Amino acid sequence: MVKSQRRAFALMEVVIAGIILAIGLGAIVSLAARALMDQQRGERAVMAAALLDELLASVLVEGAEEWPKAHDLSGRCDPPWSDFEFQVNIDKAESGAPCDVLAIVRDPVGREFRCATRIALRLGDDPNPDRRPSEPVDRQGYFDSKNGDANATK
Protein backbone atom coordinates (compact mmCIF):
# COMPACT_ATOMS: atom_id res chain seq x y z
CA MET A 1 0.00 0.00 0.00
CA VAL A 2 2.84 2.36 0.75
CA LYS A 3 4.35 1.68 -2.69
CA SER A 4 1.07 2.48 -4.44
CA GLN A 5 0.76 5.75 -2.48
CA ARG A 6 4.30 6.68 -3.51
CA ARG A 7 3.50 5.89 -7.14
CA ALA A 8 0.33 7.96 -6.97
CA PHE A 9 2.23 10.82 -5.38
CA ALA A 10 4.95 10.63 -8.10
CA LEU A 11 2.28 10.58 -10.80
CA MET A 12 0.65 13.67 -9.31
CA GLU A 13 4.02 15.43 -9.20
CA VAL A 14 4.54 14.67 -12.89
CA VAL A 15 1.04 15.95 -13.79
CA ILE A 16 1.53 19.16 -11.77
CA ALA A 17 4.98 19.71 -13.30
CA GLY A 18 3.46 19.21 -16.77
CA ILE A 19 0.76 21.78 -16.06
CA ILE A 20 3.32 24.31 -14.78
CA LEU A 21 5.50 23.67 -17.84
CA ALA A 22 2.50 24.14 -20.18
CA ILE A 23 1.60 27.45 -18.51
CA GLY A 24 5.20 28.66 -18.82
CA LEU A 25 5.46 27.67 -22.49
CA GLY A 26 2.11 29.32 -23.20
CA ALA A 27 3.33 32.56 -21.62
CA ILE A 28 6.55 32.46 -23.68
CA VAL A 29 4.64 31.89 -26.93
CA SER A 30 2.25 34.72 -26.04
CA LEU A 31 5.14 37.10 -25.33
CA ALA A 32 6.85 36.16 -28.59
CA ALA A 33 3.68 36.82 -30.57
CA ARG A 34 3.22 40.17 -28.85
CA ALA A 35 6.84 41.15 -29.54
CA LEU A 36 6.39 40.29 -33.22
CA MET A 37 3.23 42.42 -33.45
CA ASP A 38 4.97 45.34 -31.74
CA GLN A 39 7.90 45.06 -34.14
CA GLN A 40 5.59 45.10 -37.17
CA ARG A 41 3.72 48.10 -35.79
CA GLY A 42 7.03 49.92 -35.26
CA GLU A 43 8.17 49.14 -38.80
CA ARG A 44 4.90 50.55 -40.22
CA ALA A 45 5.30 53.68 -38.05
CA VAL A 46 8.85 54.22 -39.36
CA MET A 47 7.66 53.80 -42.96
CA ALA A 48 4.77 56.19 -42.38
CA ALA A 49 7.14 58.79 -40.89
CA ALA A 50 9.42 58.49 -43.91
CA LEU A 51 6.45 58.90 -46.27
CA LEU A 52 5.24 61.96 -44.33
CA ASP A 53 8.71 63.46 -44.53
CA GLU A 54 8.84 62.81 -48.28
CA LEU A 55 5.43 64.40 -48.85
CA LEU A 56 6.22 67.54 -46.86
CA ALA A 57 9.68 67.88 -48.43
CA SER A 58 8.10 67.62 -51.88
CA VAL A 59 5.61 70.39 -51.04
CA LEU A 60 8.44 72.52 -49.66
CA VAL A 61 10.66 72.05 -52.71
CA GLU A 62 7.97 72.58 -55.33
CA GLY A 63 6.07 75.25 -53.45
CA ALA A 64 2.68 75.15 -51.77
CA GLU A 65 0.97 76.80 -54.76
CA GLU A 66 2.55 74.63 -57.47
CA TRP A 67 2.48 71.23 -55.74
CA PRO A 68 -1.30 70.60 -56.07
CA LYS A 69 -1.10 71.35 -59.81
CA ALA A 70 1.38 68.52 -60.43
CA HIS A 71 0.33 65.94 -57.80
CA ASP A 72 -2.81 64.26 -56.50
CA LEU A 73 -3.89 65.48 -53.07
CA SER A 74 -4.78 61.94 -52.00
CA GLY A 75 -4.31 58.37 -53.13
CA ARG A 76 -2.00 55.40 -52.72
CA CYS A 77 1.73 55.80 -52.28
CA ASP A 78 4.11 54.64 -54.99
CA PRO A 79 5.45 51.06 -54.89
CA PRO A 80 6.84 49.46 -52.79
CA TRP A 81 4.58 51.33 -50.34
CA SER A 82 1.38 50.95 -52.36
CA ASP A 83 -0.44 49.54 -49.32
CA PHE A 84 -0.11 52.97 -47.63
CA GLU A 85 -2.53 55.81 -48.44
CA PHE A 86 -1.77 59.53 -48.28
CA GLN A 87 -3.66 62.80 -48.17
CA VAL A 88 -2.30 66.34 -48.31
CA ASN A 89 -4.33 69.39 -47.26
CA ILE A 90 -2.94 72.80 -48.20
CA ASP A 91 -4.81 75.79 -46.79
CA LYS A 92 -4.01 78.82 -48.91
CA ALA A 93 -2.60 81.73 -46.98
CA GLU A 94 -3.22 85.41 -47.25
CA SER A 95 -0.61 87.47 -49.00
CA GLY A 96 2.66 87.35 -47.07
CA ALA A 97 1.53 84.60 -44.67
CA PRO A 98 2.61 80.95 -44.82
CA CYS A 99 0.28 78.14 -45.94
CA ASP A 100 -0.85 75.52 -43.46
CA VAL A 101 0.09 72.09 -44.81
CA LEU A 102 -1.20 68.84 -43.28
CA ALA A 103 0.08 65.48 -44.51
CA ILE A 104 -1.73 62.29 -43.49
CA VAL A 105 -0.54 58.73 -44.10
CA ARG A 106 -2.62 55.63 -43.33
CA ASP A 107 -0.91 52.28 -42.90
CA PRO A 108 -2.33 48.95 -44.14
CA VAL A 109 -4.16 48.29 -40.87
CA GLY A 110 -5.79 51.74 -40.85
CA ARG A 111 -3.64 53.60 -38.31
CA GLU A 112 -3.33 57.26 -39.21
CA PHE A 113 -0.15 59.32 -38.93
CA ARG A 114 -0.29 63.12 -39.25
CA CYS A 115 2.24 65.89 -39.59
CA ALA A 116 1.42 69.56 -40.01
CA THR A 117 3.66 72.48 -40.84
CA ARG A 118 3.60 75.97 -42.29
CA ILE A 119 5.28 76.65 -45.61
CA ALA A 120 5.85 80.16 -46.93
CA LEU A 121 4.83 80.99 -50.47
CA ARG A 122 7.57 81.44 -53.02
CA LEU A 123 8.03 85.04 -54.00
CA GLY A 124 9.53 86.23 -57.26
CA ASP A 125 9.42 85.12 -60.86
CA ASP A 126 12.08 82.42 -60.80
CA PRO A 127 10.46 79.20 -59.53
CA ASN A 128 13.84 77.48 -59.07
CA PRO A 129 16.52 80.04 -58.24
CA ASP A 130 20.19 79.06 -58.16
CA ARG A 131 20.91 78.21 -54.53
CA ARG A 132 24.58 77.32 -54.85
CA PRO A 133 26.90 79.22 -52.51
CA SER A 134 28.89 82.05 -54.04
CA GLU A 135 32.11 80.56 -52.65
CA PRO A 136 33.07 76.88 -52.50
CA VAL A 137 32.49 75.30 -49.11
CA ASP A 138 35.60 73.87 -47.44
CA ARG A 139 33.97 71.12 -45.40
CA GLN A 140 37.23 69.41 -44.48
CA GLY A 141 38.71 72.68 -43.18
CA TYR A 142 35.55 73.32 -41.16
CA PHE A 143 35.65 69.78 -39.76
CA ASP A 144 39.34 70.09 -38.88
CA SER A 145 38.79 73.43 -37.16
CA LYS A 146 35.94 72.03 -35.07
CA ASN A 147 37.85 68.87 -34.15
CA GLY A 148 40.98 70.85 -33.36
CA ASP A 149 38.98 72.97 -30.92
CA ALA A 150 37.44 69.86 -29.36
CA ASN A 151 40.82 68.12 -29.05
CA ALA A 152 42.43 71.22 -27.51
CA THR A 153 39.84 71.25 -24.69
CA LYS A 154 40.44 67.58 -23.80
matplotlib code that plots the C-alpha trace (Angstrom):
import matplotlib.pyplot as plt

x = [0.0, 2.8, 4.3, 1.1, 0.8, 4.3, 3.5, 0.3, 2.2, 5.0, 2.3, 0.6, 4.0, 4.5, 1.0, 1.5, 5.0, 3.5, 0.8, 3.3, 5.5, 2.5, 1.6, 5.2, 5.5, 2.1, 3.3, 6.5, 4.6, 2.2, 5.1, 6.9, 3.7, 3.2, 6.8, 6.4, 3.2, 5.0, 7.9, 5.6, 3.7, 7.0, 8.2, 4.9, 5.3, 8.8, 7.7, 4.8, 7.1, 9.4, 6.4, 5.2, 8.7, 8.8, 5.4, 6.2, 9.7, 8.1, 5.6, 8.4, 10.7, 8.0, 6.1, 2.7, 1.0, 2.6, 2.5, -1.3, -1.1, 1.4, 0.3, -2.8, -3.9, -4.8, -4.3, -2.0, 1.7, 4.1, 5.4, 6.8, 4.6, 1.4, -0.4, -0.1, -2.5, -1.8, -3.7, -2.3, -4.3, -2.9, -4.8, -4.0, -2.6, -3.2, -0.6, 2.7, 1.5, 2.6, 0.3, -0.8, 0.1, -1.2, 0.1, -1.7, -0.5, -2.6, -0.9, -2.3, -4.2, -5.8, -3.6, -3.3, -0.2, -0.3, 2.2, 1.4, 3.7, 3.6, 5.3, 5.9, 4.8, 7.6, 8.0, 9.5, 9.4, 12.1, 10.5, 13.8, 16.5, 20.2, 20.9, 24.6, 26.9, 28.9, 32.1, 33.1, 32.5, 35.6, 34.0, 37.2, 38.7, 35.6, 35.7, 39.3, 38.8, 35.9, 37.9, 41.0, 39.0, 37.4, 40.8, 42.4, 39.8, 40.4]
y = [0.0, 2.4, 1.7, 2.5, 5.7, 6.7, 5.9, 8.0, 10.8, 10.6, 10.6, 13.7, 15.4, 14.7, 16.0, 19.2, 19.7, 19.2, 21.8, 24.3, 23.7, 24.1, 27.5, 28.7, 27.7, 29.3, 32.6, 32.5, 31.9, 34.7, 37.1, 36.2, 36.8, 40.2, 41.2, 40.3, 42.4, 45.3, 45.1, 45.1, 48.1, 49.9, 49.1, 50.5, 53.7, 54.2, 53.8, 56.2, 58.8, 58.5, 58.9, 62.0, 63.5, 62.8, 64.4, 67.5, 67.9, 67.6, 70.4, 72.5, 72.1, 72.6, 75.3, 75.2, 76.8, 74.6, 71.2, 70.6, 71.4, 68.5, 65.9, 64.3, 65.5, 61.9, 58.4, 55.4, 55.8, 54.6, 51.1, 49.5, 51.3, 51.0, 49.5, 53.0, 55.8, 59.5, 62.8, 66.3, 69.4, 72.8, 75.8, 78.8, 81.7, 85.4, 87.5, 87.3, 84.6, 81.0, 78.1, 75.5, 72.1, 68.8, 65.5, 62.3, 58.7, 55.6, 52.3, 49.0, 48.3, 51.7, 53.6, 57.3, 59.3, 63.1, 65.9, 69.6, 72.5, 76.0, 76.7, 80.2, 81.0, 81.4, 85.0, 86.2, 85.1, 82.4, 79.2, 77.5, 80.0, 79.1, 78.2, 77.3, 79.2, 82.1, 80.6, 76.9, 75.3, 73.9, 71.1, 69.4, 72.7, 73.3, 69.8, 70.1, 73.4, 72.0, 68.9, 70.9, 73.0, 69.9, 68.1, 71.2, 71.2, 67.6]
z = [0.0, 0.7, -2.7, -4.4, -2.5, -3.5, -7.1, -7.0, -5.4, -8.1, -10.8, -9.3, -9.2, -12.9, -13.8, -11.8, -13.3, -16.8, -16.1, -14.8, -17.8, -20.2, -18.5, -18.8, -22.5, -23.2, -21.6, -23.7, -26.9, -26.0, -25.3, -28.6, -30.6, -28.8, -29.5, -33.2, -33.5, -31.7, -34.1, -37.2, -35.8, -35.3, -38.8, -40.2, -38.1, -39.4, -43.0, -42.4, -40.9, -43.9, -46.3, -44.3, -44.5, -48.3, -48.8, -46.9, -48.4, -51.9, -51.0, -49.7, -52.7, -55.3, -53.4, -51.8, -54.8, -57.5, -55.7, -56.1, -59.8, -60.4, -57.8, -56.5, -53.1, -52.0, -53.1, -52.7, -52.3, -55.0, -54.9, -52.8, -50.3, -52.4, -49.3, -47.6, -48.4, -48.3, -48.2, -48.3, -47.3, -48.2, -46.8, -48.9, -47.0, -47.2, -49.0, -47.1, -44.7, -44.8, -45.9, -43.5, -44.8, -43.3, -44.5, -43.5, -44.1, -43.3, -42.9, -44.1, -40.9, -40.8, -38.3, -39.2, -38.9, -39.2, -39.6, -40.0, -40.8, -42.3, -45.6, -46.9, -50.5, -53.0, -54.0, -57.3, -60.9, -60.8, -59.5, -59.1, -58.2, -58.2, -54.5, -54.8, -52.5, -54.0, -52.6, -52.5, -49.1, -47.4, -45.4, -44.5, -43.2, -41.2, -39.8, -38.9, -37.2, -35.1, -34.1, -33.4, -30.9, -29.4, -29.0, -27.5, -24.7, -23.8]

ax = plt.figure().add_subplot(projection="3d")
ax.plot(x, y, z, "-o")
ax.set_aspect("equal")
plt.show()
